[in-house]
Amino acid sequence: MPEAMLEIVELDDGDVVLRRVDSAEGSSEPFVRIHFSEEAKGLINGQSAQLGRLMISMGLQAVAKAHAEALKEAIESGELTDVDVDPEQSPPPNTKLH
């Protein structure tokens, strides 16, 4: 699987998105979009960009952890062997985040 270079950015409309670095604005749909209502923005004192970045980062970490645990369980149960696991082909965390 080719390595995906990802970035978390705040768009002009205030939404925070996870997208490919090589996607120009509007050229492809983001993987994730977080939108805060005006009420929510007020409750978090205008820190929506920081909170959105943190939410996406934590989600990516959770996916990577779950993937690693599933891989470990598959090896321990005999479904896979260490030889079957190619780190270059193993999805997350095969991404870089900017």
URMOLIN-V742310 format. One record per pair of residues at least 24 apart in sequence whose C-alpha atoms are under 7 Angstrom apart, sorted by the first residue. I is the first residue (numbers start at 1). J is the second residue. D is the distance in whole Angstrom. If there is no record, write none. Layout:
i=(I:I)
j=(J:J)
d=(D:D)
This chain:
i=(1:1:3:3:4:4:5:5:5:6:6:6:6:7:7:8:8:10:16:16:16:64:64:67)
j=(88:89:94:95:95:96:95:96:97:95:96:97:98:97:98:53:98:49:49:52:53:92:93:92)
d=(7:5:6:6:5:7:6:5:6:7:6:5:6:5:5:6:7:6:6:6:7:5:5:7)
